[in-house]
Amino acid sequence: MTDQSVKFYEVKQTRNENDFLRAVVIGLGTSTETPADVFDGEFGEVACKKRQIVSVGGSAKVRCSASIGQDYQVEKEEYDHINRKYNTVTETKTEWSPFQTVYFAERAVGFAENAEGSDQGNAKAFRKLLERIGSDELIPITEITDETLEKKGFSNIKNETLQASLEDMKADAIGQCRKSLPGDRYKDFSATAEADVRYSKLYTVPYHDMTYHYSGNQYYMQAYASGECIVRGSIPKKDVKAKPNRTGIIFNAVSLLLSLILMVCAACSFESAVVPWIVAALATIAFILYKCVDVYYRKRLNHADVLEKQSKVIKILAEKGLDPLTERELNTFKNHYKKGHKHEMTYGEAFTLILYIASVIWFLVNYSQMSLINILLALMFVGLPVLIIYGLFIAPRKNK
């Protein structure tokens, strides 16, 4: 087992079981994905174990190719229809050019867990751990004998572990190459790397883990017992479909009914367009009111959920004799008050929206003479619901 070319280190344990349990409780409470009754489940026993992580380091040569984009500004004249004059505006464009280079990474490091069927996520978490802990928490093993290493939990480095750490080292070098690319942006990036391993290290690091049972399912959580206690694992997730809102359902039904009436009006081709225009306006108002009520309702639900989880976290911490919430942790709950429940568009909402847009377009085709006032009305009737859907569903997902 003894390999003089490998350096052995033991990561000092600085977190106890209570620190881990406290982090788990607060994590379940502050997560926006967990249900309000998440603490109705049962916590398992906290266990402290050791994990082996292999690290290889050295230099690497990366051959890469990409298309490099260089931004430049173009001025052009645009007509302002409101003020009836031309204004000079600046537009950003990108000029693309092919690029190839050989990049030398002087210091590239790779990590892998030394275990059968290892999870690379554990190695990635350990990489971040090394960036946060001090050198005094790394204890080098000076007496390298088979007996000493076995006593401290070291075992033979597996060939697949060395290969995985080597691939991670190459990925680290390629990541450095990406950051060194010139220009303002890039695309079509491809690279290959050759690694020159100069040292190998084997760490034993303590970690806590536990199971959590909720609603008939078992979840697994873990965190390294050194540095900041950052919990990883699986958590119960709430249903994105909130309880039905009666007021919202009424407005949605009214909007659907008015859209059907508008479609009938468009098909019948009345001599006077006054009644169809009134129906179109009422359908638009009903649809907008439905979305406004729905957003307000979901914010109220979320506020109630956050307050319930916060009170349960405070109660559990007190019952288990753990440190109370800090001001920063309380602010985490407060920051979630104004957020609404995650929402997926239902088939009914989608049908109402499609029917509404189709009926308005059909109506405009039959009654509109395409004057300026009709164009503005068309933009209002069709554009407002589209903007509402974008603001409530598409934009929030882009900003995640």
QUIBELKA-V969401 format. One line per field, one symbol per residue. psi: psi as a letter, one per 40 degrees, with the letter a starting at -180 (. if undefined). A space follows every 10 residues. Layout:
# QUIBELKA-V969401
psi = ???
This chain:
# QUIBELKA-V969401
psi = dhheehhhih hhhehadddd ddddddddde heeiidfdee ahhaihihii ihhhhiiaii hhhiiihhhh iihhhihhhh ddefihihih hhihhiiihi ihhhhdhhii iihgihfihd dddddddddd ddiideehhi hdggiddddd deeiiihidd dddddddddd ddddddddde iiadiiifhi iiihigheii ihihhiiiii ihhhfeihih iiiifiahgh hiaiiiiihe hiiihddddd dddddddddd ddddddddgi dheddddddd dddddddddd dddddddddd dddddddddd ddddddddde fihihidddd ddddeedeii iihhhidddd dddddddddd dddddddhef iddddddddd dddddddddd dddddddde.
